[in-house]
Amino acid sequence: MRNPVVRVVAIIAVLVAILLFYFFLLGQRGIALIGQGGVVPVGLGIGVLILPIIGLWIVATTLRAGFAHQHLAERARDEGLELGVEGMPRMPSGRIDRDAADAMFAEVKAEWEADPDNWRNSYRLARAYDYAGDRSRARETMRRAVALERHERRA
């Protein structure tokens, strides 16, 4: 597979298939425990049945967020709004140099402060947070960008 996108999608599909099979096996075990009767086996069976439900919710939520983020990335790329990080200095690990990432972050944050209700600025800020190493703020800001873009499409 030469196309890296196809490779990533194939890996995700395989992992989801493995998880679904695992959830199926857990469900079978839970039903078998409940079928034994008795307080302890039924309690354990219910607990085991809850695990695949939680797992399915996590997988669905993660995939939905990934598709939404990919949609924003494609729109930003099409509009020429992706952050240009190709020529930035990098550490031996491949990550962008911290000082360079912080300088880029300051610039992008100023853009966002000028128009915080624009999904494009929130998307760029989320990417800048990610490059600067602040993953929790990157996720939070990306959720905001997704919501703003969804609102824009519906308006």
Rosetta constraint file for C-alpha pairs under 8 A:
AtomPair CA 1 CA 6 HARMONIC 7.10 0.50
AtomPair CA 1 CA 7 HARMONIC 6.17 0.50
AtomPair CA 2 CA 7 HARMONIC 7.72 0.50
AtomPair CA 3 CA 7 HARMONIC 6.43 0.50
AtomPair CA 4 CA 8 HARMONIC 6.17 0.50
AtomPair CA 5 CA 9 HARMONIC 6.15 0.50
AtomPair CA 6 CA 10 HARMONIC 6.03 0.50
AtomPair CA 7 CA 11 HARMONIC 6.19 0.50
AtomPair CA 8 CA 12 HARMONIC 6.16 0.50
AtomPair CA 9 CA 13 HARMONIC 6.07 0.50
AtomPair CA 10 CA 14 HARMONIC 6.20 0.50
AtomPair CA 11 CA 15 HARMONIC 6.17 0.50
AtomPair CA 12 CA 16 HARMONIC 6.07 0.50
AtomPair CA 13 CA 17 HARMONIC 6.10 0.50
AtomPair CA 14 CA 18 HARMONIC 6.19 0.50
AtomPair CA 15 CA 19 HARMONIC 6.17 0.50
AtomPair CA 16 CA 20 HARMONIC 6.07 0.50
AtomPair CA 16 CA 59 HARMONIC 7.58 0.50
AtomPair CA 17 CA 21 HARMONIC 6.22 0.50
AtomPair CA 18 CA 22 HARMONIC 6.19 0.50
AtomPair CA 19 CA 23 HARMONIC 6.07 0.50
AtomPair CA 20 CA 24 HARMONIC 6.10 0.50
AtomPair CA 20 CA 56 HARMONIC 7.82 0.50
AtomPair CA 21 CA 25 HARMONIC 6.30 0.50
AtomPair CA 22 CA 26 HARMONIC 6.21 0.50
AtomPair CA 23 CA 27 HARMONIC 6.09 0.50
AtomPair CA 23 CA 51 HARMONIC 7.76 0.50
AtomPair CA 23 CA 52 HARMONIC 4.78 0.50
AtomPair CA 23 CA 55 HARMONIC 7.41 0.50
AtomPair CA 23 CA 56 HARMONIC 7.84 0.50
AtomPair CA 24 CA 28 HARMONIC 6.28 0.50
AtomPair CA 24 CA 52 HARMONIC 7.54 0.50
AtomPair CA 25 CA 29 HARMONIC 6.30 0.50
AtomPair CA 26 CA 30 HARMONIC 6.15 0.50
AtomPair CA 26 CA 48 HARMONIC 6.41 0.50
AtomPair CA 26 CA 49 HARMONIC 6.75 0.50
AtomPair CA 26 CA 51 HARMONIC 7.58 0.50
AtomPair CA 26 CA 52 HARMONIC 6.59 0.50
AtomPair CA 27 CA 31 HARMONIC 6.18 0.50
AtomPair CA 27 CA 48 HARMONIC 6.99 0.50
AtomPair CA 27 CA 49 HARMONIC 5.33 0.50
AtomPair CA 27 CA 52 HARMONIC 6.69 0.50
AtomPair CA 28 CA 32 HARMONIC 6.11 0.50
AtomPair CA 29 CA 33 HARMONIC 6.14 0.50
AtomPair CA 29 CA 45 HARMONIC 7.13 0.50
AtomPair CA 29 CA 48 HARMONIC 7.27 0.50
AtomPair CA 30 CA 34 HARMONIC 6.25 0.50
AtomPair CA 30 CA 44 HARMONIC 7.27 0.50
AtomPair CA 30 CA 45 HARMONIC 3.96 0.50
AtomPair CA 30 CA 46 HARMONIC 6.30 0.50
AtomPair CA 30 CA 47 HARMONIC 7.52 0.50
AtomPair CA 30 CA 48 HARMONIC 5.02 0.50
AtomPair CA 30 CA 49 HARMONIC 5.12 0.50
AtomPair CA 31 CA 35 HARMONIC 6.05 0.50
AtomPair CA 31 CA 45 HARMONIC 6.17 0.50
AtomPair CA 31 CA 49 HARMONIC 7.44 0.50
AtomPair CA 32 CA 36 HARMONIC 6.51 0.50
AtomPair CA 32 CA 45 HARMONIC 7.30 0.50
AtomPair CA 33 CA 37 HARMONIC 7.34 0.50
AtomPair CA 33 CA 41 HARMONIC 5.10 0.50
AtomPair CA 33 CA 42 HARMONIC 5.93 0.50
AtomPair CA 33 CA 44 HARMONIC 6.86 0.50
AtomPair CA 33 CA 45 HARMONIC 4.75 0.50
AtomPair CA 34 CA 41 HARMONIC 5.91 0.50
AtomPair CA 34 CA 42 HARMONIC 4.24 0.50
AtomPair CA 34 CA 43 HARMONIC 7.58 0.50
AtomPair CA 34 CA 44 HARMONIC 7.72 0.50
AtomPair CA 34 CA 45 HARMONIC 5.02 0.50
AtomPair CA 34 CA 46 HARMONIC 7.12 0.50
AtomPair CA 35 CA 42 HARMONIC 7.50 0.50
AtomPair CA 36 CA 41 HARMONIC 6.49 0.50
AtomPair CA 36 CA 42 HARMONIC 7.36 0.50
AtomPair CA 37 CA 41 HARMONIC 6.30 0.50
AtomPair CA 37 CA 42 HARMONIC 5.94 0.50
AtomPair CA 38 CA 42 HARMONIC 6.04 0.50
AtomPair CA 39 CA 43 HARMONIC 6.00 0.50
AtomPair CA 40 CA 44 HARMONIC 6.07 0.50
AtomPair CA 41 CA 45 HARMONIC 5.87 0.50
AtomPair CA 42 CA 46 HARMONIC 6.12 0.50
AtomPair CA 43 CA 47 HARMONIC 6.25 0.50
AtomPair CA 44 CA 48 HARMONIC 6.06 0.50
AtomPair CA 45 CA 49 HARMONIC 6.10 0.50
AtomPair CA 46 CA 50 HARMONIC 6.27 0.50
AtomPair CA 47 CA 51 HARMONIC 6.79 0.50
AtomPair CA 48 CA 52 HARMONIC 7.51 0.50
AtomPair CA 49 CA 53 HARMONIC 6.90 0.50
AtomPair CA 50 CA 54 HARMONIC 6.25 0.50
AtomPair CA 51 CA 55 HARMONIC 6.04 0.50
AtomPair CA 52 CA 56 HARMONIC 5.92 0.50
AtomPair CA 53 CA 57 HARMONIC 6.27 0.50
AtomPair CA 54 CA 58 HARMONIC 6.22 0.50
AtomPair CA 55 CA 59 HARMONIC 6.15 0.50
AtomPair CA 56 CA 60 HARMONIC 6.01 0.50
AtomPair CA 57 CA 61 HARMONIC 5.99 0.50
AtomPair CA 58 CA 62 HARMONIC 6.01 0.50
AtomPair CA 59 CA 63 HARMONIC 6.09 0.50
AtomPair CA 60 CA 64 HARMONIC 6.01 0.50
AtomPair CA 61 CA 65 HARMONIC 6.14 0.50
AtomPair CA 62 CA 66 HARMONIC 6.09 0.50
AtomPair CA 63 CA 67 HARMONIC 6.12 0.50
AtomPair CA 64 CA 68 HARMONIC 6.20 0.50
AtomPair CA 65 CA 69 HARMONIC 6.07 0.50
AtomPair CA 66 CA 70 HARMONIC 6.07 0.50
AtomPair CA 67 CA 71 HARMONIC 6.12 0.50
AtomPair CA 68 CA 72 HARMONIC 6.39 0.50
AtomPair CA 68 CA 146 HARMONIC 6.56 0.50
AtomPair CA 69 CA 73 HARMONIC 6.17 0.50
AtomPair CA 69 CA 142 HARMONIC 7.41 0.50
AtomPair CA 69 CA 146 HARMONIC 7.06 0.50
AtomPair CA 70 CA 74 HARMONIC 6.17 0.50
AtomPair CA 71 CA 75 HARMONIC 6.28 0.50
AtomPair CA 72 CA 76 HARMONIC 5.99 0.50
AtomPair CA 72 CA 123 HARMONIC 7.42 0.50
AtomPair CA 72 CA 146 HARMONIC 7.19 0.50
AtomPair CA 72 CA 149 HARMONIC 7.83 0.50
AtomPair CA 73 CA 77 HARMONIC 6.00 0.50
AtomPair CA 73 CA 82 HARMONIC 7.63 0.50
AtomPair CA 74 CA 78 HARMONIC 6.03 0.50
AtomPair CA 75 CA 79 HARMONIC 6.15 0.50
AtomPair CA 76 CA 80 HARMONIC 6.07 0.50
AtomPair CA 76 CA 81 HARMONIC 4.89 0.50
AtomPair CA 76 CA 82 HARMONIC 5.71 0.50
AtomPair CA 76 CA 120 HARMONIC 6.95 0.50
AtomPair CA 77 CA 81 HARMONIC 5.80 0.50
AtomPair CA 77 CA 82 HARMONIC 5.43 0.50
AtomPair CA 81 CA 120 HARMONIC 7.56 0.50
AtomPair CA 81 CA 124 HARMONIC 7.61 0.50
AtomPair CA 82 CA 124 HARMONIC 7.04 0.50
AtomPair CA 83 CA 124 HARMONIC 6.85 0.50
AtomPair CA 83 CA 127 HARMONIC 7.66 0.50
AtomPair CA 83 CA 128 HARMONIC 7.87 0.50
AtomPair CA 85 CA 96 HARMONIC 7.95 0.50
AtomPair CA 88 CA 96 HARMONIC 6.59 0.50
AtomPair CA 88 CA 97 HARMONIC 7.52 0.50
AtomPair CA 88 CA 100 HARMONIC 6.85 0.50
AtomPair CA 89 CA 96 HARMONIC 6.04 0.50
AtomPair CA 89 CA 97 HARMONIC 5.56 0.50
AtomPair CA 89 CA 100 HARMONIC 6.99 0.50
AtomPair CA 90 CA 94 HARMONIC 5.57 0.50
AtomPair CA 90 CA 95 HARMONIC 5.53 0.50
AtomPair CA 90 CA 96 HARMONIC 4.35 0.50
AtomPair CA 90 CA 97 HARMONIC 4.80 0.50
AtomPair CA 91 CA 95 HARMONIC 5.54 0.50
AtomPair CA 91 CA 96 HARMONIC 6.12 0.50
AtomPair CA 91 CA 97 HARMONIC 5.49 0.50
AtomPair CA 95 CA 131 HARMONIC 7.75 0.50
AtomPair CA 96 CA 100 HARMONIC 6.95 0.50
AtomPair CA 96 CA 101 HARMONIC 6.20 0.50
AtomPair CA 96 CA 131 HARMONIC 6.70 0.50
AtomPair CA 96 CA 132 HARMONIC 7.95 0.50
AtomPair CA 97 CA 101 HARMONIC 6.13 0.50
AtomPair CA 98 CA 102 HARMONIC 6.05 0.50
AtomPair CA 98 CA 132 HARMONIC 6.42 0.50
AtomPair CA 99 CA 103 HARMONIC 6.20 0.50
AtomPair CA 100 CA 104 HARMONIC 6.22 0.50
AtomPair CA 101 CA 105 HARMONIC 5.98 0.50
AtomPair CA 101 CA 128 HARMONIC 7.21 0.50
AtomPair CA 101 CA 131 HARMONIC 5.91 0.50
AtomPair CA 101 CA 132 HARMONIC 5.05 0.50
AtomPair CA 102 CA 106 HARMONIC 6.22 0.50
AtomPair CA 102 CA 132 HARMONIC 5.89 0.50
AtomPair CA 103 CA 107 HARMONIC 6.53 0.50
AtomPair CA 104 CA 108 HARMONIC 6.24 0.50
AtomPair CA 104 CA 128 HARMONIC 6.91 0.50
AtomPair CA 105 CA 109 HARMONIC 5.91 0.50
AtomPair CA 105 CA 125 HARMONIC 7.23 0.50
AtomPair CA 105 CA 128 HARMONIC 5.11 0.50
AtomPair CA 105 CA 129 HARMONIC 6.76 0.50
AtomPair CA 105 CA 132 HARMONIC 6.96 0.50
AtomPair CA 106 CA 110 HARMONIC 6.29 0.50
AtomPair CA 107 CA 111 HARMONIC 6.63 0.50
AtomPair CA 108 CA 112 HARMONIC 6.27 0.50
AtomPair CA 108 CA 121 HARMONIC 7.62 0.50
AtomPair CA 108 CA 124 HARMONIC 6.74 0.50
AtomPair CA 108 CA 125 HARMONIC 5.88 0.50
AtomPair CA 108 CA 128 HARMONIC 6.96 0.50
AtomPair CA 109 CA 113 HARMONIC 6.07 0.50
AtomPair CA 109 CA 125 HARMONIC 6.12 0.50
AtomPair CA 110 CA 114 HARMONIC 6.39 0.50
AtomPair CA 111 CA 115 HARMONIC 6.75 0.50
AtomPair CA 111 CA 121 HARMONIC 6.60 0.50
AtomPair CA 112 CA 116 HARMONIC 4.93 0.50
AtomPair CA 112 CA 118 HARMONIC 7.92 0.50
AtomPair CA 112 CA 121 HARMONIC 4.95 0.50
AtomPair CA 112 CA 122 HARMONIC 6.38 0.50
AtomPair CA 112 CA 125 HARMONIC 6.78 0.50
AtomPair CA 115 CA 121 HARMONIC 7.06 0.50
AtomPair CA 116 CA 121 HARMONIC 6.61 0.50
AtomPair CA 116 CA 122 HARMONIC 6.66 0.50
AtomPair CA 117 CA 121 HARMONIC 7.85 0.50
AtomPair CA 117 CA 122 HARMONIC 7.62 0.50
AtomPair CA 117 CA 148 HARMONIC 7.01 0.50
AtomPair CA 118 CA 122 HARMONIC 6.52 0.50
AtomPair CA 118 CA 145 HARMONIC 7.76 0.50
AtomPair CA 118 CA 148 HARMONIC 6.83 0.50
AtomPair CA 118 CA 149 HARMONIC 7.91 0.50
AtomPair CA 119 CA 123 HARMONIC 5.92 0.50
AtomPair CA 119 CA 144 HARMONIC 7.53 0.50
AtomPair CA 119 CA 145 HARMONIC 4.51 0.50
AtomPair CA 119 CA 146 HARMONIC 7.04 0.50
AtomPair CA 119 CA 147 HARMONIC 7.89 0.50
AtomPair CA 119 CA 148 HARMONIC 5.07 0.50
AtomPair CA 119 CA 149 HARMONIC 5.28 0.50
AtomPair CA 120 CA 124 HARMONIC 6.19 0.50
AtomPair CA 120 CA 145 HARMONIC 7.05 0.50
AtomPair CA 120 CA 149 HARMONIC 7.96 0.50
AtomPair CA 121 CA 125 HARMONIC 6.03 0.50
AtomPair CA 121 CA 145 HARMONIC 7.91 0.50
AtomPair CA 122 CA 126 HARMONIC 6.08 0.50
AtomPair CA 122 CA 141 HARMONIC 6.12 0.50
AtomPair CA 122 CA 142 HARMONIC 6.75 0.50
AtomPair CA 122 CA 144 HARMONIC 6.86 0.50
AtomPair CA 122 CA 145 HARMONIC 4.99 0.50
AtomPair CA 123 CA 127 HARMONIC 6.33 0.50
AtomPair CA 123 CA 141 HARMONIC 7.14 0.50
AtomPair CA 123 CA 142 HARMONIC 5.79 0.50
AtomPair CA 123 CA 145 HARMONIC 5.27 0.50
AtomPair CA 123 CA 146 HARMONIC 7.96 0.50
AtomPair CA 124 CA 128 HARMONIC 6.15 0.50
AtomPair CA 125 CA 129 HARMONIC 6.08 0.50
AtomPair CA 125 CA 138 HARMONIC 7.54 0.50
AtomPair CA 125 CA 141 HARMONIC 7.06 0.50
AtomPair CA 126 CA 130 HARMONIC 6.24 0.50
AtomPair CA 126 CA 137 HARMONIC 7.16 0.50
AtomPair CA 126 CA 138 HARMONIC 4.31 0.50
AtomPair CA 126 CA 139 HARMONIC 6.90 0.50
AtomPair CA 126 CA 140 HARMONIC 7.80 0.50
AtomPair CA 126 CA 141 HARMONIC 5.10 0.50
AtomPair CA 126 CA 142 HARMONIC 5.28 0.50
AtomPair CA 127 CA 131 HARMONIC 6.22 0.50
AtomPair CA 127 CA 138 HARMONIC 6.56 0.50
AtomPair CA 128 CA 132 HARMONIC 6.04 0.50
AtomPair CA 128 CA 138 HARMONIC 7.68 0.50
AtomPair CA 129 CA 133 HARMONIC 6.22 0.50
AtomPair CA 129 CA 134 HARMONIC 5.19 0.50
AtomPair CA 129 CA 135 HARMONIC 6.71 0.50
AtomPair CA 129 CA 137 HARMONIC 6.46 0.50
AtomPair CA 129 CA 138 HARMONIC 4.97 0.50
AtomPair CA 130 CA 134 HARMONIC 5.55 0.50
AtomPair CA 130 CA 135 HARMONIC 5.42 0.50
AtomPair CA 130 CA 138 HARMONIC 5.35 0.50
AtomPair CA 134 CA 138 HARMONIC 6.18 0.50
AtomPair CA 135 CA 139 HARMONIC 6.17 0.50
AtomPair CA 136 CA 140 HARMONIC 6.27 0.50
AtomPair CA 137 CA 141 HARMONIC 5.92 0.50
AtomPair CA 138 CA 142 HARMONIC 5.97 0.50
AtomPair CA 139 CA 143 HARMONIC 6.18 0.50
AtomPair CA 140 CA 144 HARMONIC 6.49 0.50
AtomPair CA 141 CA 145 HARMONIC 6.22 0.50
AtomPair CA 142 CA 146 HARMONIC 6.14 0.50
AtomPair CA 143 CA 147 HARMONIC 6.27 0.50
AtomPair CA 144 CA 148 HARMONIC 6.13 0.50
AtomPair CA 145 CA 149 HARMONIC 6.05 0.50
AtomPair CA 146 CA 150 HARMONIC 6.05 0.50
AtomPair CA 147 CA 151 HARMONIC 6.12 0.50
AtomPair CA 148 CA 152 HARMONIC 6.17 0.50
AtomPair CA 149 CA 153 HARMONIC 6.23 0.50
AtomPair CA 150 CA 154 HARMONIC 6.32 0.50
AtomPair CA 151 CA 155 HARMONIC 6.17 0.50
